[in-house]
Amino acid sequence: HSLGGKVSLEVARQLDTPCQVWTLDSFPFSFDESSKRNALGVLKVLETIAGIVQPLESRAELYEILENHGFSKGLQQWLGSNLVGNGDEGYVWNFHIPGVFNMYESYGKTDYSDFLAKPPDQCRVEIIRALESKGWDEESIEKLHHLSSNSRGMTRVHELENAGHWLHAENPSGLAELMLPHMKHSCDSYN
């Protein structure tokens, strides 16, 4: 999902074995700060969490700070899951903030167009785009479908209705219905 989908594409690109890669609303192209992809507000989230003084007394303190910045309850809880106890001192982030900024910068610069057009033999790439996701523009959608149509059937695009970027939480049954038939087919072809 999201950044993880792009990570899975990189792993598949480096492997020389049969594989099946699923990306869930993961933008496989490069983008810059002015692109629609940044409409998801990732930079705002990163800048906000970088400015939070640690340690925090509780997750509730974090939720209050994030609510004051206009973040949804779901995002608050997801970010709160990344806090860990620091002994009696309170809670701190379970990740290195400068490293997260570096990963996001790399995410924006990395482009998998060539890989999607010609994945390695016996590697199937399944891309799920949530139809209500705000991170896709028409040009990128057209590019994705074009690459898929020229990939010898090894890259396929699926579109999930009734879901935005958090598709696994917003339409889990639709996601499962979309994925399961293709997963069985791929597993059978490797046995």
Protein Blocks (a to p, Z undefined) as FASTA:
>chain_A
ZZlmmmmmmmmmmpccdcddddehiafbdcdfkbmklmnommmmmmmmmmpccddfbfkl
mmmmmmmnopafklmmmmmmmpccehjnopcdfbdfklmmmmmmmmmmpccklmmmmgce
hiacdddddfkbckbcfklmmmmmmmmmmnnopaccdddehiafklmlmmmmlmmmmmmm
mmmmmmmmmZZ
